[in-house]
Amino acid sequence: MDEHEITRWYRAYLADFVALARGDSDDVRRLLAHYGVPLIVSTDAGCSHLTDEDQVLALARRLVSGLRASGYDRGEELSSATVVLNGTCALHRAAFARLRADGTEITRVETTYLITDGPAGRRISALLAHSGA
């Protein structure tokens, strides 16, 4: 695992996520190529341990539905950094402004992803939303 590989892989994840959130695609299952099962999700509201594909897909559907309802068109990356922890694990931290097609801002988000390399390949094993984002 190296920083450039992680960045390239993360960009592919973002492309899939944006296509879903914008409504270019309806196949939420494609996110299973990026999200691990199990998946840890942490926000100010609490921490969840999603232990099967149905739970992970339900989360993905909620995220996509919320963005579509707000008129999401794209994300503008404000910052990002990758730290390789070892041969099978890295952290990627990114901040985005979520935008509508007319360029108005919906919200800003900052997330840290724990990316792991396992038997199924590279996956996001934890999705950690930051406070104040």
Contacts in CASP RR format, 6 or more apart in sequence:
PFRMAT RR
TARGET T0000
AUTHOR 0000-0000-0000
METHOD contacts of the structure
MODEL  1
MDEHEITRWYRAYLADFVALARGDSDDVRRLLAHYGVPLIVSTDAGCSHL
TDEDQVLALARRLVSGLRASGYDRGEELSSATVVLNGTCALHRAAFARLR
ADGTEITRVETTYLITDGPAGRRISALLAHSGA
1 84 0 8 1.000
1 86 0 8 1.000
1 87 0 8 1.000
1 88 0 8 1.000
1 89 0 8 1.000
1 90 0 8 1.000
1 117 0 8 1.000
2 84 0 8 1.000
3 82 0 8 1.000
3 84 0 8 1.000
3 90 0 8 1.000
6 82 0 8 1.000
6 84 0 8 1.000
6 90 0 8 1.000
6 92 0 8 1.000
6 115 0 8 1.000
6 122 0 8 1.000
7 80 0 8 1.000
7 82 0 8 1.000
7 92 0 8 1.000
9 115 0 8 1.000
9 122 0 8 1.000
10 82 0 8 1.000
10 92 0 8 1.000
10 94 0 8 1.000
10 113 0 8 1.000
10 115 0 8 1.000
12 34 0 8 1.000
13 34 0 8 1.000
13 124 0 8 1.000
16 25 0 8 1.000
16 30 0 8 1.000
16 31 0 8 1.000
16 33 0 8 1.000
16 34 0 8 1.000
17 31 0 8 1.000
17 34 0 8 1.000
18 24 0 8 1.000
18 74 0 8 1.000
18 75 0 8 1.000
19 25 0 8 1.000
20 26 0 8 1.000
20 27 0 8 1.000
20 28 0 8 1.000
20 30 0 8 1.000
20 31 0 8 1.000
20 60 0 8 1.000
20 64 0 8 1.000
21 63 0 8 1.000
21 64 0 8 1.000
21 67 0 8 1.000
21 68 0 8 1.000
21 72 0 8 1.000
22 67 0 8 1.000
22 68 0 8 1.000
22 72 0 8 1.000
22 73 0 8 1.000
22 74 0 8 1.000
23 68 0 8 1.000
28 57 0 8 1.000
28 60 0 8 1.000
28 61 0 8 1.000
28 64 0 8 1.000
29 57 0 8 1.000
31 56 0 8 1.000
31 57 0 8 1.000
31 60 0 8 1.000
32 53 0 8 1.000
32 56 0 8 1.000
32 57 0 8 1.000
34 123 0 8 1.000
34 124 0 8 1.000
35 56 0 8 1.000
35 60 0 8 1.000
35 123 0 8 1.000
35 124 0 8 1.000
35 127 0 8 1.000
36 56 0 8 1.000
36 116 0 8 1.000
36 120 0 8 1.000
36 123 0 8 1.000
36 124 0 8 1.000
36 125 0 8 1.000
37 50 0 8 1.000
37 51 0 8 1.000
37 52 0 8 1.000
37 53 0 8 1.000
37 56 0 8 1.000
38 49 0 8 1.000
38 50 0 8 1.000
38 51 0 8 1.000
38 52 0 8 1.000
38 125 0 8 1.000
39 49 0 8 1.000
39 50 0 8 1.000
39 55 0 8 1.000
39 56 0 8 1.000
39 59 0 8 1.000
39 124 0 8 1.000
39 125 0 8 1.000
39 126 0 8 1.000
39 127 0 8 1.000
40 47 0 8 1.000
40 48 0 8 1.000
40 49 0 8 1.000
40 50 0 8 1.000
40 114 0 8 1.000
40 125 0 8 1.000
40 126 0 8 1.000
40 127 0 8 1.000
40 128 0 8 1.000
41 47 0 8 1.000
41 48 0 8 1.000
41 50 0 8 1.000
41 59 0 8 1.000
41 126 0 8 1.000
41 127 0 8 1.000
41 128 0 8 1.000
41 129 0 8 1.000
42 48 0 8 1.000
42 126 0 8 1.000
42 127 0 8 1.000
42 128 0 8 1.000
42 129 0 8 1.000
43 129 0 8 1.000
44 129 0 8 1.000
44 131 0 8 1.000
48 59 0 8 1.000
50 56 0 8 1.000
50 59 0 8 1.000
66 72 0 8 1.000
67 98 0 8 1.000
67 106 0 8 1.000
70 98 0 8 1.000
70 100 0 8 1.000
70 106 0 8 1.000
70 107 0 8 1.000
71 100 0 8 1.000
71 101 0 8 1.000
71 106 0 8 1.000
72 98 0 8 1.000
72 99 0 8 1.000
72 100 0 8 1.000
72 106 0 8 1.000
73 99 0 8 1.000
73 100 0 8 1.000
73 101 0 8 1.000
73 103 0 8 1.000
74 98 0 8 1.000
74 99 0 8 1.000
75 96 0 8 1.000
75 97 0 8 1.000
75 98 0 8 1.000
75 99 0 8 1.000
76 96 0 8 1.000
76 97 0 8 1.000
76 99 0 8 1.000
77 94 0 8 1.000
77 95 0 8 1.000
77 96 0 8 1.000
78 95 0 8 1.000
78 96 0 8 1.000
78 97 0 8 1.000
78 108 0 8 1.000
79 93 0 8 1.000
79 94 0 8 1.000
79 95 0 8 1.000
80 92 0 8 1.000
80 93 0 8 1.000
80 94 0 8 1.000
80 95 0 8 1.000
81 92 0 8 1.000
81 93 0 8 1.000
82 90 0 8 1.000
82 91 0 8 1.000
82 92 0 8 1.000
82 93 0 8 1.000
83 90 0 8 1.000
83 91 0 8 1.000
83 92 0 8 1.000
84 90 0 8 1.000
85 91 0 8 1.000
87 117 0 8 1.000
88 116 0 8 1.000
88 117 0 8 1.000
88 118 0 8 1.000
89 114 0 8 1.000
89 115 0 8 1.000
89 116 0 8 1.000
89 117 0 8 1.000
90 114 0 8 1.000
90 115 0 8 1.000
91 112 0 8 1.000
91 113 0 8 1.000
91 114 0 8 1.000
91 115 0 8 1.000
92 112 0 8 1.000
92 113 0 8 1.000
92 115 0 8 1.000
93 110 0 8 1.000
93 111 0 8 1.000
93 112 0 8 1.000
93 113 0 8 1.000
94 110 0 8 1.000
94 111 0 8 1.000
94 113 0 8 1.000
95 108 0 8 1.000
95 109 0 8 1.000
95 110 0 8 1.000
95 133 0 8 1.000
96 108 0 8 1.000
96 109 0 8 1.000
96 110 0 8 1.000
97 105 0 8 1.000
97 107 0 8 1.000
97 108 0 8 1.000
98 105 0 8 1.000
98 106 0 8 1.000
98 107 0 8 1.000
98 108 0 8 1.000
98 109 0 8 1.000
99 105 0 8 1.000
99 106 0 8 1.000
100 106 0 8 1.000
107 133 0 8 1.000
108 133 0 8 1.000
109 129 0 8 1.000
109 133 0 8 1.000
110 129 0 8 1.000
110 130 0 8 1.000
110 132 0 8 1.000
110 133 0 8 1.000
111 127 0 8 1.000
111 128 0 8 1.000
111 129 0 8 1.000
111 130 0 8 1.000
111 133 0 8 1.000
112 126 0 8 1.000
112 128 0 8 1.000
112 130 0 8 1.000
113 124 0 8 1.000
113 126 0 8 1.000
113 127 0 8 1.000
113 128 0 8 1.000
114 124 0 8 1.000
114 125 0 8 1.000
114 126 0 8 1.000
114 128 0 8 1.000
115 122 0 8 1.000
115 123 0 8 1.000
115 124 0 8 1.000
115 125 0 8 1.000
116 122 0 8 1.000
116 123 0 8 1.000
116 125 0 8 1.000
END
